[in-house]
Amino acid sequence: MKTAELRKMKDAELKVQLDELASEAMKLRFQQATMQLTKTSRPQQVRQEIARIKTVLSERSRG
């Protein structure tokens, strides 16, 4: 998801999205540890999306 799309979302929606991505990241870590991960680029994408959401939330909390 792009940053512009994230900025249009409300805080509650962003927090829900953040929770979903965090659980997906955990599942991907388990898949990687057990050698069942098929898309090796997905963990990095999830981490980047989490960082984008956290950035938008912190910008809003500052002002």
Backbone as ProteinMPNN parsed JSONL, in Angstrom:
{"seq_chain_A": "MKTAELRKMKDAELKVQLDELASEAMKLRFQQATMQLTKTSRPQQVRQEIARIKTVLSERSRG", "coords_chain_A": {"N_chain_A": [[0.843, -1.171, 0.0], [0.497, 2.23, -0.733], [1.993, 5.245, 0.567], [0.42, 7.543, 0.344], [-2.135, 6.472, 0.23], [-2.276, 5.407, 2.773], [-2.256, 7.678, 4.338], [-4.78, 8.668, 3.951], [-6.362, 7.031, 5.415], [-8.037, 6.352, 8.566], [-6.947, 6.608, 12.017], [-7.71, 4.363, 13.546], [-8.195, 2.442, 11.594], [-5.635, 2.206, 10.56], [-4.295, 1.103, 12.73], [-5.53, -1.38, 12.925], [-4.738, -2.487, 10.49], [-1.999, -2.532, 10.99], [-1.846, -4.429, 13.055], [-2.688, -6.714, 11.649], [-0.624, -6.973, 9.772], [1.519, -7.401, 11.483], [0.897, -9.899, 12.559], [1.023, -11.381, 10.22], [3.726, -11.106, 9.646], [4.827, -12.57, 11.733], [3.913, -15.153, 11.105], [5.261, -15.503, 8.696], [7.881, -15.522, 9.606], [7.937, -17.935, 11.015], [7.45, -19.704, 8.9], [9.757, -19.292, 7.42], [11.681, -20.24, 9.178], [11.097, -22.924, 9.262], [11.641, -23.69, 6.736], [9.594, -23.44, 4.796], [8.85, -21.276, 3.404], [7.754, -19.679, 0.524], [7.647, -17.321, -1.036], [10.231, -15.408, -0.922], [10.685, -12.703, -0.791], [8.601, -11.535, 0.482], [8.679, -11.181, 3.402], [10.312, -8.874, 3.7], [8.774, -6.959, 2.357], [6.551, -6.85, 4.028], [7.701, -5.851, 6.379], [8.437, -3.312, 5.462], [5.928, -2.18, 4.921], [4.863, -2.139, 7.496], [6.608, -0.295, 8.658], [5.948, 1.991, 7.172], [3.301, 2.459, 8.034], [3.711, 2.9, 10.772], [5.217, 5.213, 10.598], [3.388, 7.075, 9.536], [1.51, 7.118, 11.612], [3.095, 8.131, 13.702], [3.714, 10.652, 12.69], [1.224, 11.844, 12.774], [0.735, 11.873, 15.511], [2.584, 13.675, 16.424], [1.794, 16.116, 15.432]], "CA_chain_A": [[0.0, 0.0, 0.0], [1.305, 3.438, -0.845], [1.908, 6.171, 1.69], [-0.718, 8.44, 0.122], [-3.336, 5.727, 0.609], [-2.263, 5.269, 4.227], [-2.581, 8.971, 4.953], [-6.222, 8.878, 3.833], [-7.037, 6.148, 6.37], [-8.148, 6.835, 9.934], [-6.009, 5.977, 12.95], [-8.202, 3.04, 13.933], [-7.967, 1.548, 10.457], [-4.199, 1.964, 10.474], [-3.904, 0.193, 13.818], [-6.0, -2.716, 12.538], [-3.828, -2.918, 9.43], [-0.721, -2.81, 11.638], [-1.986, -5.711, 13.741], [-2.738, -7.777, 10.639], [0.705, -7.132, 9.205], [2.385, -7.979, 12.508], [0.621, -11.336, 12.626], [1.558, -11.974, 8.992], [5.184, -11.164, 9.794], [5.126, -13.698, 12.621], [3.708, -16.378, 10.326], [6.339, -15.609, 7.719], [9.096, -15.923, 10.316], [7.837, -19.367, 11.279], [7.617, -20.4, 7.631], [11.152, -19.223, 7.037], [12.452, -21.087, 10.083], [10.822, -24.328, 8.946], [11.954, -23.857, 5.315], [8.366, -23.556, 4.031], [8.582, -19.971, 2.807], [7.858, -19.734, -0.93], [7.979, -15.979, -1.519], [11.274, -14.937, -0.018], [10.687, -11.247, -0.722], [7.434, -11.059, 1.243], [8.986, -10.63, 4.732], [10.812, -7.507, 3.568], [7.64, -6.116, 1.995], [5.72, -6.675, 5.224], [8.423, -4.94, 7.276], [8.347, -1.966, 4.903], [4.559, -1.698, 5.127], [4.748, -1.829, 8.919], [7.345, 0.952, 8.875], [5.158, 3.093, 6.602], [2.159, 2.722, 8.908], [4.229, 3.504, 12.005], [5.634, 6.577, 10.268], [2.188, 7.903, 9.411], [0.942, 7.269, 12.951], [3.94, 9.032, 14.498], [3.54, 12.018, 12.156], [-0.055, 12.362, 13.271], [0.795, 12.107, 16.953], [3.423, 14.866, 16.663], [1.161, 17.39, 15.154]], "C_chain_A": [[0.894, 1.241, 0.0], [1.043, 4.372, 0.33], [0.716, 7.108, 1.542], [-2.028, 7.762, 0.517], [-3.416, 5.589, 2.128], [-2.663, 6.568, 4.914], [-4.073, 9.276, 4.887], [-6.999, 8.059, 4.862], [-7.068, 6.782, 7.757], [-7.185, 6.063, 10.823], [-6.439, 4.563, 13.322], [-7.966, 2.02, 12.817], [-6.484, 1.209, 10.317], [-3.728, 0.983, 11.544], [-4.354, -1.238, 13.526], [-5.082, -3.296, 11.472], [-2.465, -3.295, 10.008], [-0.756, -4.146, 12.364], [-1.991, -6.881, 12.764], [-1.355, -8.045, 10.054], [1.674, -7.743, 10.219], [2.156, -9.484, 12.632], [1.126, -12.05, 11.371], [3.073, -12.106, 9.076], [5.59, -12.333, 10.687], [4.972, -15.029, 11.878], [4.832, -16.587, 9.322], [7.65, -16.015, 8.379], [9.096, -17.412, 10.619], [8.029, -20.179, 9.997], [9.079, -20.402, 7.195], [12.005, -20.151, 7.907], [12.271, -22.561, 9.757], [11.029, -24.635, 7.463], [10.702, -24.068, 4.447], [8.001, -22.255, 3.312], [8.794, -20.042, 1.292], [8.243, -18.386, -1.519], [8.985, -15.356, -0.555], [11.321, -13.418, 0.109], [9.553, -10.7, 0.159], [7.771, -10.55, 2.646], [9.499, -9.191, 4.682], [9.68, -6.544, 3.217], [6.765, -5.828, 3.204], [6.39, -5.708, 6.189], [8.346, -3.503, 6.775], [6.949, -1.371, 5.094], [4.324, -1.327, 6.583], [5.433, -0.502, 9.223], [6.577, 2.152, 8.33], [4.0, 3.471, 7.528], [2.627, 3.395, 10.194], [4.675, 4.946, 11.766], [4.44, 7.51, 10.191], [1.567, 8.147, 10.783], [1.78, 8.224, 13.805], [3.86, 10.473, 14.001], [2.26, 12.637, 12.695], [0.012, 12.676, 14.76], [1.633, 13.351, 17.279], [2.702, 16.166, 16.362], [0.279, 17.3, 14.02]], "O_chain_A": [[1.927, 1.273, 0.669], [0.009, 4.292, 0.993], [0.067, 7.433, 2.536], [-2.922, 8.401, 1.072], [-4.504, 5.649, 2.702], [-3.329, 6.553, 5.95], [-4.577, 10.063, 5.687], [-8.158, 8.356, 5.148], [-6.242, 7.634, 8.084], [-6.674, 5.009, 10.443], [-5.603, 3.664, 13.402], [-7.584, 0.879, 13.076], [-6.121, 0.076, 9.999], [-2.87, 0.138, 11.29], [-3.645, -2.193, 13.843], [-4.695, -4.463, 11.546], [-1.847, -4.264, 9.568], [0.204, -4.914, 12.295], [-1.373, -7.915, 13.019], [-0.963, -9.196, 9.863], [2.554, -8.519, 9.845], [3.106, -10.251, 12.791], [1.6, -13.184, 11.445], [3.639, -13.104, 8.627], [6.586, -13.005, 10.421], [5.809, -15.921, 12.013], [5.299, -17.709, 9.123], [8.44, -16.759, 7.797], [10.125, -18.078, 10.498], [8.691, -21.217, 10.007], [9.576, -21.396, 6.667], [12.946, -20.774, 7.415], [13.187, -23.359, 9.952], [10.643, -25.701, 6.985], [10.756, -24.806, 3.463], [6.947, -22.165, 2.682], [9.871, -20.415, 0.826], [9.085, -18.322, -2.415], [8.614, -14.841, 0.5], [11.945, -12.901, 1.036], [9.564, -9.526, 0.529], [7.188, -9.548, 3.06], [9.149, -8.381, 5.539], [9.64, -5.426, 3.731], [6.294, -4.706, 3.388], [5.728, -4.84, 6.757], [8.206, -2.575, 7.572], [6.815, -0.185, 5.395], [3.669, -0.327, 6.878], [4.895, 0.322, 9.963], [6.557, 3.212, 8.955], [3.75, 4.651, 7.775], [2.007, 4.354, 10.654], [4.522, 5.798, 12.641], [4.481, 8.618, 10.727], [1.143, 9.264, 11.082], [1.229, 9.036, 14.548], [3.93, 11.411, 14.796], [2.227, 13.821, 13.031], [-0.594, 13.646, 15.217], [1.409, 14.0, 18.301], [2.98, 17.197, 16.976], [-0.344, 18.293, 13.642]]}, "name": "protein", "num_of_chains": 1, "seq": "MKTAELRKMKDAELKVQLDELASEAMKLRFQQATMQLTKTSRPQQVRQEIARIKTVLSERSRG"}
